[in-house]
Every structure is written in C-alpha cells, then in structure tokens.
Amino acid sequence: MIKHAFLGAILAVSMTACGTSSTTPAAAPAPEPKAINTAENAQKEKQAQEAKEKLNAEAKAKAEAEQKKLAEEKVNEQITKSGGLGDTRKTIEKLYGPNQNKNKSDTSVGGYQDGIASAMYLNDRTYNFARSFETTSLRRVSKEEALKVVNDIIPTDAIKVKEWTHSEGKDVIQYESKLLPNILGDDFYTKKNINQGTFIVILKYDAKGVFSIVCGIGNNP
C-alpha cells in the first residue's frame, strides 16, 4: 500500500511538470441587453404628438373665437358707416359729440351738433335717426347728395325694397336689414306688428332741395 501511494504521488508530480492540470469551465458570455421595444416607443411618440397637436388646435380655436367675438362686438356697436339707425348710444355720441338734449332726464332722445343729428333710443339703440341740413351752411342738398348721406346712416346690409312719394315734399324709401332684428330683438318688431328688419327713410324737400332725412323702424311714414 505504501508503494502504491508513493507511485500515485510521483504520477501527480509528473503530470504537473508536464503542464497538464485540471481547469474550471469558462464562464458563460453575459446576456445581451434586452432589445428596445421600438413599436411601443413609436406609439408613445405618436400619442405625444397627437396630444401636442390637439393642444395647439384648441389654442388656435380659442384665439379665433376670441377674435370673432371682438369683431362681432365691434360690428354690434356700429352697423352703419358713419353712425345712424341701429347703432348704440355710445357710437352716436362718439361720432356726433355729446347729447345736447336739454331734458337730461329723458334718455330716450338725443340731439347732436346743434340740431344736425337727432336720435331716439330703445335700450341704448337707435330705432329712429334723423339728419337735418337746415342747420348747416348748405341748408339744402340735392336728392343724389341726400342718398349718399342715407347710405352712411343706415345698416350696411340694407336692401332697398321700394320707393314712393308719400305726399308733396316727402319721398319714402323702404328697406330691409337682417342686422336690425339681431340688434333690436324680435320682440321690438312683434310688439309693433312690423315685418322683421323693415325700416324706411323719409326724404323731406322743397323746391330748393332736400332739407331733412329721417330713418325709422317700420313701414309707416
């Protein structure tokens, strides 16, 4: 037995000397990082872009709505070219100056520029507006000149319906406007039994020319 042990030891030394030895197995290669889920990321990016576009669209729509509201308010303040039928008291006094009506308690009537213009109000809207040339240096104007003034003091959307001579020295022109019912309200026309948007312009004249223009709601001169 001693002999066998001695031979085993010699054999082990011989193997070491010859460079033969037992080694541990090589470590397994590290696993590759998990692949990025490109489809999932693309979906997230798409959703983020859609959300951004939605916010931009909402902001744009809000800005446009505000601009439209401001434009409508501006239009509602003044529906004539130079101040007249259907406009607000604020507009009339801005364009014609302060109200010179001596009866300050009567807010339904306004007089301006020493009688050149006058207005009758309902809820601070003119439903009757007049221009006089008698208090000006002109005193009288031709019918053509008077009609130019008419175009400036009636609603911009007015459409002429008909014209007739009511009596000597008084011509009447009937118009229709879609703006007026929106401004004055349907009740105004209903209570007075007037067709929606109907108004007339009366030209008063004599042999020297037109001396007065009166615009009023309805069709009865």
Phi, psi and omega in degrees: 000320178299323180295316181296321180294321180294320180294324179295319181295318178299319181295322180293318179295323181295318181295322179293319180296325180281359178084013180263120179214161178275138180236155178280150181299147179295144180293145180291143180300146181295141181295145178295146176303148181298132182299139179289137180278089184296325180297318180294316179295320179298321179295319179295318179297320179297316179296320179295319179294319178296320179295320179295315180296323179295316179297318179296319180295319179295319179295319179295316180297320179296317179296318179294321179296320179294319178296319179296319180298316179297320179295318179295319179297321179294317179296317182295330178294319183221118180249008176244171180283319186229017178098119182178222186299125178093349181280163180282159175303320180301317180294314181300313183287336175289322184271330185247356179096184184292154178291124181260009178299124184291332178273087185294339181283340180267093183277359181277351182233140177227140176235138188221150175051050175055042175094000179293323181226149175215154183216151172242134188245147169224117184055041178065025174237141179281123173249357174212130182219136183229146173236132181244137176260351183294331181268005178257173179291340182285322183069311180220152174226161177288165180297322179299317178293322179296320180293330176294320177294318179305315182298337180272341186245008174247161181307142185295340180264008185298138177239128181290132181258310179197169180218142178205163175266116184283315179199178180298125180083013181214109174257144182237135176237126180259138181230168171228144180219135176277339180288323185301313179299324179294326182280309186274339181094149181297326183299325181302316181285321182296314181297326181266005179054050181243141176298141182305126174080001182281134172209163180233158174238128179251124175259118178258132187211167172222196184297337182271345179138188181280131179244353181203146175234129177234127178247132181210152178291141179107192181227015181253109181284000000 
